[in-house]
């Protein structure tokens, strides 16, 4: 059984009120040599070379590519110094290289690297500082991280315990993620069928002549969005940026608020009414369709079902439908493969993809009459709502499992869980 420590001492550090009596304390710089990688150009990379180059990315285990030489032949820890992944920690072994956005930690004393991998996962978020690229945790910040030093045998036992516990949690998370992907596929299939075939399976079809669209019911028209709207446009970021946001005032919609299942306003920001009036061209109306036009969430869209004063920034496009198309139906088409393919084809730009208003206006919409649009919506909406409900439920469960995973790591590496009597391959109760 896993038991609680019975003997503690006051910690020298304010973040830990008590620590196990047989653990030592100090700063990372006391126990690790702190270094840095070097600038390695992508032009130096060679897919046939033997030695990996690790960088700031987290995909592919952080491997940027390969070169013909190596700077390290060791077992050490590395961490990402800046950017979106700042503070992410890895164990690196063998012959390899690091770029200049990687810091290195070489032990001065006998330590279990896996224990400190888990330990730093807990600690680095508290030492990161905001930066224009996301965050930074440079060598001086890493050096100041306060460090707990259990006996080496206990470091190893904690690492083994956490390997087992986190593997179980990670497996459950992966199962939930696969279920969410399956639900999305099923939801997308319902949408695609509805906006390209309608509800009458015996309807006569016609070839649209568009490869990615195929056939649609013979009585449907193909109409560009430019003929189905009174407005296609976006807003701007108010002068002064985030400094002008207020706790009260007019809702200011950003791309993170626009989701396929509707507006999410839990983290919404606001602007004062005077700023809202100055941005009159991007005021949001009830039943507008909002479409994200830049960044990672490009293509997400929803209908505005809130009759409240709102405005949008430059990353969100307002599409204001005419009476020829129901807003919910236009939104359904944009969510479908019909809409998403055209969004992909219409994106422009270099590192940051973006949709232009002109590209949006050229989108082709398979259009039944208003009566059939309403019938399609009333038939499929309950199914879609159920899929969204299940997706959101599983997403919340994943978030809770990730929180639980981090809490286990935090409690184990700080001595709140005593794993000295824990044995691998036996069912444990945490």
Long-range contacts (C-beta under 8 A, 24 or more apart in sequence): 1-421, 1-428, 1-429, 2-417, 2-418, 2-419, 2-421, 2-422, 2-428, 2-429, 2-430, 3-418, 3-421, 4-416, 4-417, 4-418, 5-415, 5-416, 5-418, 8-415, 13-146, 15-126, 15-146, 16-146, 16-148, 16-414, 19-148, 19-414, 19-415, 20-150, 20-415, 20-418, 22-150, 22-151, 23-148, 23-149, 23-150, 23-151, 23-415, 24-148, 24-149, 25-146, 25-147, 25-148, 25-149, 26-146, 26-147, 26-149, 27-143, 27-144, 27-145, 27-146, 27-147, 28-105, 28-142, 28-143, 28-144, 28-145, 28-146, 28-147, 29-142, 29-143, 29-144, 30-108, 30-147, 31-107, 31-108, 31-109, 31-111, 31-147, 31-149, 32-77, 32-105, 32-106, 32-107, 32-108, 33-104, 33-105, 33-106, 33-107, 33-108, 34-103, 34-104, 34-105, 34-139, 34-142, 34-143, 35-103, 35-104, 35-105, 35-106, 35-139, 36-81, 36-98, 36-100, 36-102, 36-103, 36-104, 36-139, 37-71, 37-78, 37-97, 37-98, 37-99, 37-100, 37-101, 37-102, 37-103, 37-104, 38-71, 38-97, 38-98, 38-99, 38-100, 39-99, 39-100, 40-64, 40-67, 40-97, 40-99, 40-100, 50-95, 51-95, 51-96, 51-97, 52-96, 52-97, 53-96, 53-97, 53-98, 53-99, 54-78, 54-90, 54-92, 54-96, 54-97, 54-98, 54-99, 54-102, 55-98, 55-99, 55-101, 55-102, 56-80, 56-81, 56-82, 56-83, 56-85, 56-86, 56-99, 56-101, 56-102, 57-85, 58-85, 58-88, 61-90, 62-88, 62-90, 64-99, 67-97, 69-97, 70-95, 70-96, 70-97, 71-96, 71-97, 71-98, 72-96, 72-97, 72-98, 72-104, 74-106, 75-113, 76-104, 76-105, 76-106, 76-107, 76-113, 77-104, 77-105, 77-113, 77-116, 77-117, 77-120, 78-102, 78-103, 78-104, 78-105, 79-103, 79-105, 79-120, 79-124, 79-137, 79-142, 80-137, 81-136, 81-137, 81-138, 81-139, 82-131, 82-133, 82-134, 82-135, 82-136, 82-137, 82-138, 83-133, 83-134, 83-135, 84-133, 84-134, 84-135, 85-134, 86-124, 86-128, 86-131, 86-134, 86-135, 86-136, 86-137, 87-120, 87-124, 87-125, 87-127, 87-128, 87-135, 87-137, 88-124, 89-117, 89-120, 89-121, 89-124, 90-117, 91-117, 103-137, 103-138, 103-139, 103-142, 105-142, 110-152, 111-149, 111-152, 111-155, 112-152, 112-155, 112-156, 112-159, 114-156, 114-159, 114-163, 115-150, 115-155, 115-156, 115-158, 115-159, 115-413, 116-155, 117-159, 118-158, 118-159, 118-162, 118-409, 118-412, 118-413, 119-147, 119-148, 119-413, 120-145, 121-406, 121-409, 122-406, 122-409, 122-410, 122-413, 122-414, 148-413, 148-414, 148-415, 150-415, 154-419, 154-420, 157-419, 157-420, 157-422, 158-412, 158-413, 158-419, 160-422, 160-424, 161-412, 161-417, 161-419, 161-422, 161-428, 162-408, 162-409, 162-412, 162-413, 164-424, 164-428, 165-405, 165-408, 165-412, 165-428, 165-430, 166-405, 166-408, 166-409, 169-401, 169-404, 169-405, 169-408, 170-405, 172-401, 173-398, 173-401, 173-402, 173-405, 176-394, 176-397, 176-398, 176-401, 177-398, 179-394, 180-391, 180-394, 180-395, 180-398, 183-387, 183-390, 183-391, 183-394, 184-387, 184-391, 186-387, 187-383, 187-384, 187-387, 187-388, 187-391, 188-335, 188-336, 188-337, 190-380, 190-383, 190-384, 190-387, 191-332, 191-335, 191-336, 191-380, 191-384, 192-336, 192-337, 192-338, 194-332, 194-336, 194-376, 194-379, 194-380, 195-329, 195-332, 195-333, 195-336, 195-338, 195-366, 195-376, 196-336, 196-338, 196-366, 198-368, 198-372, 198-376, 199-372, 199-375, 199-376, 199-379, 208-366, 210-364, 212-337, 212-338, 212-341, 213-338, 213-364, 213-366, 216-366, 217-368, 219-368, 219-369, 220-366, 220-367, 220-368, 221-366, 221-367, 222-364, 222-365, 222-366, 222-367, 223-324, 223-364, 223-365, 223-367, 224-361, 224-362, 224-363, 224-364, 224-365, 225-319, 225-330, 225-360, 225-361, 225-362, 225-363, 225-365, 226-361, 226-362, 227-324, 228-321, 228-322, 228-324, 228-325, 228-330, 228-365, 228-367, 229-319, 229-320, 229-321, 229-322, 229-361, 230-320, 230-321, 230-322, 231-318, 231-319, 231-320, 232-317, 232-318, 232-319, 232-320, 232-357, 232-360, 232-361, 233-281, 233-282, 233-317, 233-318, 233-357, 234-282, 234-293, 234-312, 234-313, 234-314, 234-315, 234-316, 234-317, 234-318, 234-357, 235-279, 235-281, 235-282, 235-311, 235-312, 235-313, 235-314, 235-316, 235-318, 236-279, 236-282, 236-313, 236-314, 237-313, 237-314, 238-271, 238-275, 238-279, 242-269, 244-271, 244-272, 244-275, 245-269, 245-270, 245-271, 246-270, 246-271, 246-272, 249-273, 249-276, 250-275, 250-276, 250-309, 250-310, 250-311, 251-306, 251-308, 251-309, 251-310, 251-311, 252-310, 252-311, 252-312, 252-313, 253-284, 253-290, 253-310, 253-311, 253-312, 253-313, 253-316, 254-312, 254-313, 254-315, 254-316, 255-292, 255-294, 255-295, 255-297, 255-300, 255-313, 255-315, 255-316, 256-297, 258-290, 258-291, 258-292, 258-297, 258-300, 258-301, 258-302, 258-316, 259-300, 259-302, 260-300, 260-301, 260-302, 260-335, 260-388, 261-302, 261-388, 261-391, 261-392, 262-302, 262-303, 262-305, 263-290, 263-302, 263-304, 263-305, 263-306, 271-311, 273-309, 276-309, 276-311, 279-311, 282-311, 282-312, 282-318, 283-309, 283-310, 283-311, 284-310, 284-311, 284-312, 284-318, 285-318, 285-320, 287-321, 287-327, 288-318, 288-319, 288-320, 288-327, 289-318, 289-319, 289-320, 289-321, 289-327, 289-330, 289-331, 289-334, 290-316, 290-317, 290-318, 290-319, 291-316, 291-317, 291-319, 291-334, 291-355, 291-360, 292-316, 292-317, 293-317, 293-354, 293-355, 293-360, 294-352, 294-353, 294-354, 294-355, 295-352, 295-353, 298-343, 298-347, 298-353, 298-354, 298-355, 299-334, 299-339, 299-340, 299-343, 299-344, 301-331, 301-334, 301-335, 301-339, 302-331, 303-327, 303-328, 303-331, 317-355, 317-357, 317-360, 319-360, 323-370, 324-367, 324-370, 325-365, 325-367, 325-370, 325-373, 326-370, 326-373, 326-374, 326-377, 328-377, 328-381, 329-373, 329-374, 329-376, 329-377, 330-365, 332-376, 332-377, 332-380, 333-365, 333-366, 334-363, 338-364, 338-365, 338-366, 339-363
